[in-house]
Amino acid sequence: MKTLVFQSYRTDVPAWIERCMDSARSWSKLRGYEYRFIGDEIFDVLPAWFRDAYHGRMLPLTDLARAISARNFLDNGWDRAIWVDADVLVFMPGRFDVTTEYSYALCVELWCEKKWGELIFDRRINNCVSVYDAGNVFLPFYIEAMQSLAQAKGPSLTDWDIGTNFLSSLGRIAPLPLLGNVATLSPTLVSALATHDAAVLRRYSREMRQACGATNLCGSALDRAGAQRAAREQQTGAAIDLLIRTQGAVLNRYLEE
């Protein structure tokens, strides 16, 4: 199967993002997939009205641009197009498998945070790793749905409305094929990795229910960290080191207990 993995990011790439993209490139090579990096020109595929309406709003712009780009690749002879967010770290390339029996797949998002001293888990759906085969019927529907939702909401559209919010709502109505091997490192989980908080890591791993070979490091959460950004980036770097050094065992070992 002729498969393309593609990613995009702005020109000023932080060191931790570069490490993540390096991991995706290495994983692609290991799997025999072609890899392609796209800069800001990824937004050239967007309808002018959408680009103008949400200028500077990177999440909705990227949500639609990645989907249209995937459709274009499939229309131009690729059998499968795989989008991987630039902040996704593939820490077990030999075991990270995106094979699906369906013609597309999205990602489980298990969000973890502490509230009132308790761990709260929210199971959602995101598109941080998205797999689309030629001829799938979901991608054209999703592209149209994103634009319809954006037109209906206008300026009130939030950063998550056409991505995680829409996909999660859709998944509550009809089952969607999902990859369950991509962990979501919320700030709470990044801190747990950096401080070796076994209680939090154990709970997360058991709620995830499947060994993970990659993780979404949630760069958008870092963008909202404000004055804490430097400390958060340091913790993220420590989490990357730990995941790579242990080959994911820091998370996955609790499934074996």
C-alpha positions as CSV (number, residue, x, y, z in Angstrom):
1,M,0.0,0.0,0.0
2,K,1.5,3.4,-1.1
3,T,1.4,5.3,2.2
4,L,2.3,8.9,3.0
5,V,2.9,10.3,6.5
6,F,2.7,14.1,6.5
7,Q,3.1,16.8,9.2
8,S,3.2,20.6,9.4
9,Y,4.6,23.2,11.7
10,R,5.6,26.9,11.6
11,T,9.2,27.9,10.8
12,D,10.4,28.5,14.4
13,V,10.5,25.0,15.7
14,P,11.1,24.5,19.4
15,A,13.7,21.8,20.3
16,W,11.1,19.5,21.8
17,I,8.9,19.7,18.7
18,E,11.8,18.9,16.5
19,R,12.4,15.7,18.7
20,C,8.8,14.7,18.1
21,M,9.0,15.2,14.4
22,D,12.3,13.3,14.2
23,S,10.5,10.4,15.9
24,A,7.7,10.5,13.3
25,R,10.2,10.6,10.5
26,S,12.1,7.6,11.9
27,W,8.9,5.7,12.4
28,S,7.8,6.4,8.9
29,K,11.1,5.1,7.5
30,L,10.9,2.0,9.7
31,R,7.5,1.2,8.4
32,G,8.4,1.9,4.8
33,Y,6.2,4.9,4.5
34,E,7.1,8.1,2.6
35,Y,7.4,11.2,4.8
36,R,6.6,14.7,3.9
37,F,6.9,18.0,5.9
38,I,4.7,20.9,4.9
39,G,5.3,24.4,6.1
40,D,2.8,27.3,6.3
41,E,1.8,26.5,2.7
42,I,-0.5,23.8,4.1
43,F,-3.0,26.7,4.6
44,D,-3.0,27.4,0.9
45,V,-5.5,24.6,0.4
46,L,-8.1,26.3,2.6
47,P,-11.1,28.2,1.1
48,A,-10.4,31.9,1.2
49,W,-13.4,32.6,3.4
50,F,-12.3,30.2,6.0
51,R,-8.7,31.4,6.0
52,D,-9.9,35.0,6.4
53,A,-12.5,34.3,9.0
54,Y,-10.1,32.4,11.3
55,H,-6.8,34.2,10.6
56,G,-4.3,33.4,13.4
57,R,-6.5,30.7,14.8
58,M,-4.1,27.8,14.3
59,L,-6.2,24.9,15.7
60,P,-9.3,25.4,13.4
61,L,-7.1,26.3,10.5
62,T,-5.0,23.2,10.9
63,D,-8.0,20.9,11.5
64,L,-9.5,21.7,8.1
65,A,-6.1,22.1,6.3
66,R,-4.9,18.6,7.3
67,A,-8.2,17.0,6.2
68,I,-8.2,18.8,2.8
69,S,-4.5,17.9,2.3
70,A,-5.2,14.2,3.1
71,R,-8.0,14.2,0.5
72,N,-5.7,15.8,-2.1
73,F,-3.0,13.2,-1.5
74,L,-5.5,10.4,-1.9
75,D,-6.9,12.0,-5.1
76,N,-3.3,12.1,-6.5
77,G,-2.6,8.4,-6.2
78,W,-1.7,7.7,-2.6
79,D,-3.5,4.6,-1.1
80,R,-3.2,5.9,2.5
81,A,-2.5,9.3,4.0
82,I,-1.5,9.5,7.7
83,W,-1.5,12.9,9.5
84,V,0.6,13.1,12.7
85,D,0.6,16.2,14.8
86,A,4.0,17.8,15.2
87,D,3.7,17.4,19.0
88,V,3.2,13.6,18.8
89,L,6.2,11.6,20.1
90,V,6.6,8.1,18.7
91,F,8.5,6.5,21.6
92,M,8.1,2.8,20.5
93,P,8.4,2.9,16.7
94,G,8.6,-0.9,16.4
95,R,5.3,-1.3,18.2
96,F,3.4,1.7,17.1
97,D,0.8,0.4,14.6
98,V,-1.9,2.4,12.9
99,T,-3.3,-0.5,10.9
100,T,-7.1,-0.4,10.8
101,E,-9.6,-2.9,9.4
102,Y,-11.7,0.2,8.4
103,S,-10.9,2.7,5.7
104,Y,-10.0,5.4,8.3
105,A,-9.2,5.9,11.9
106,L,-9.0,8.7,14.5
107,C,-7.6,8.7,18.0
108,V,-8.8,8.1,21.5
109,E,-8.1,11.1,23.7
110,L,-8.0,10.2,27.4
111,W,-7.6,13.6,29.2
112,C,-6.4,13.5,32.8
113,E,-6.5,16.3,35.3
114,K,-6.7,16.9,39.0
115,K,-9.8,18.6,40.4
116,W,-10.5,19.0,44.1
117,G,-7.7,16.6,44.9
118,E,-9.2,13.8,42.7
119,L,-8.1,12.5,39.3
120,I,-10.7,13.2,36.6
121,F,-10.6,11.3,33.3
122,D,-12.5,12.4,30.2
123,R,-12.5,10.1,27.2
124,R,-12.8,11.9,23.9
125,I,-11.8,11.7,20.3
126,N,-9.2,13.7,18.5
127,N,-7.4,13.8,15.2
128,C,-3.8,14.1,16.3
129,V,-3.1,10.9,14.3
130,S,-5.5,10.4,11.5
131,V,-5.5,7.6,9.0
132,Y,-7.4,7.8,5.7
133,D,-7.5,5.3,2.9
134,A,-8.4,6.1,-0.7
135,G,-12.2,5.8,-1.2
136,N,-13.1,6.3,2.5
137,V,-16.5,8.0,2.9
138,F,-15.7,9.7,6.2
139,L,-13.2,12.3,5.0
140,P,-15.4,14.1,2.5
141,F,-18.2,14.2,5.1
142,Y,-15.8,15.5,7.8
143,I,-14.5,18.3,5.5
144,E,-18.0,19.4,4.6
145,A,-19.1,19.2,8.3
146,M,-16.2,21.3,9.5
147,Q,-17.1,24.1,7.0
148,S,-20.8,23.9,7.7
149,L,-20.1,24.2,11.5
150,A,-17.7,27.1,11.0
151,Q,-20.3,29.0,8.8
152,A,-23.0,28.4,11.4
153,K,-20.9,29.5,14.4
154,G,-18.9,32.3,12.8
155,P,-16.8,34.3,15.3
156,S,-18.1,32.2,18.2
157,L,-16.3,29.1,16.9
158,T,-13.9,27.8,19.6
159,D,-10.5,26.3,18.9
160,W,-11.9,22.8,19.5
161,D,-15.3,23.0,17.9
162,I,-14.5,21.4,14.5
163,G,-11.8,19.0,16.0
164,T,-12.2,17.3,19.3
165,N,-15.6,18.6,20.2
166,F,-17.2,17.6,16.9
167,L,-15.5,14.2,16.7
168,S,-16.4,13.4,20.3
169,S,-20.0,14.4,19.8
170,L,-20.2,12.3,16.6
171,G,-18.6,9.3,18.4
172,R,-21.4,9.4,21.0
173,I,-23.9,9.0,18.2
174,A,-22.1,6.4,16.1
175,P,-19.0,4.3,16.8
176,L,-15.9,5.5,15.1
177,P,-12.8,3.5,14.4
178,L,-10.2,4.7,16.9
179,L,-6.5,4.2,17.6
180,G,-6.2,3.4,21.3
181,N,-2.4,3.4,21.4
182,V,-1.7,7.2,21.6
183,A,-1.5,8.6,25.1
184,T,-2.6,12.2,25.7
185,L,-0.1,14.0,28.0
186,S,-2.1,16.7,29.7
187,P,-0.2,19.0,32.0
188,T,-1.2,16.7,34.9
189,L,0.3,13.7,33.2
190,V,3.4,15.5,32.1
191,S,4.0,16.5,35.7
192,A,3.4,12.9,36.8
193,L,6.1,11.7,34.4
194,A,8.6,14.4,35.4
195,T,8.1,13.7,39.1
196,H,7.7,9.9,38.8
197,D,4.2,10.0,40.3
198,A,3.5,6.2,40.0
199,A,-0.1,6.6,41.4
200,V,-1.1,8.9,38.6
201,L,0.7,7.0,35.9
202,R,-0.9,3.7,37.1
203,R,-4.4,5.1,37.0
204,Y,-3.9,6.6,33.6
205,S,-2.4,3.5,32.1
206,R,-5.2,1.3,33.4
207,E,-7.9,3.7,32.2
208,M,-6.2,3.7,28.8
209,R,-6.5,-0.1,28.8
210,Q,-3.9,-0.5,26.0
211,A,-0.2,-0.2,25.7
212,C,0.8,3.0,24.0
213,G,3.5,3.5,21.4
214,A,3.1,7.2,20.9
215,T,1.9,10.2,22.8
216,N,0.3,13.5,22.1
217,L,2.3,16.1,24.1
218,C,-0.5,18.7,23.8
219,G,1.5,21.7,22.6
220,S,-1.7,23.8,22.7
221,A,-1.7,23.4,26.5
222,L,1.8,24.8,26.6
223,D,0.7,27.8,24.5
224,R,-1.8,28.6,27.3
225,A,0.7,28.2,30.1
226,G,1.7,31.9,30.2
227,A,4.3,32.7,32.8
228,Q,4.7,29.0,33.5
229,R,5.7,28.1,30.0
230,A,9.4,27.7,30.6
231,A,8.8,25.4,33.5
232,R,6.2,23.4,31.5
233,E,8.6,23.1,28.6
234,Q,11.3,21.8,30.9
235,Q,8.9,19.2,32.3
236,T,7.9,18.2,28.7
237,G,11.5,17.7,27.8
238,A,12.0,15.5,30.9
239,A,8.9,13.5,29.9
240,I,10.3,12.9,26.4
241,D,13.6,11.7,27.9
242,L,11.9,9.3,30.2
243,L,9.5,7.9,27.5
244,I,12.4,7.3,25.1
245,R,14.8,5.9,27.7
246,T,12.3,3.4,29.1
247,Q,10.8,2.7,25.6
248,G,7.4,3.6,27.1
249,A,7.7,1.3,30.1
250,V,7.1,4.2,32.4
251,L,3.5,4.1,31.2
252,N,2.9,0.6,29.9
253,R,4.4,-1.4,32.7
254,Y,1.3,-0.9,34.9
255,L,-0.8,-2.8,32.4
256,E,1.3,-5.9,33.2
257,E,1.0,-5.7,37.0
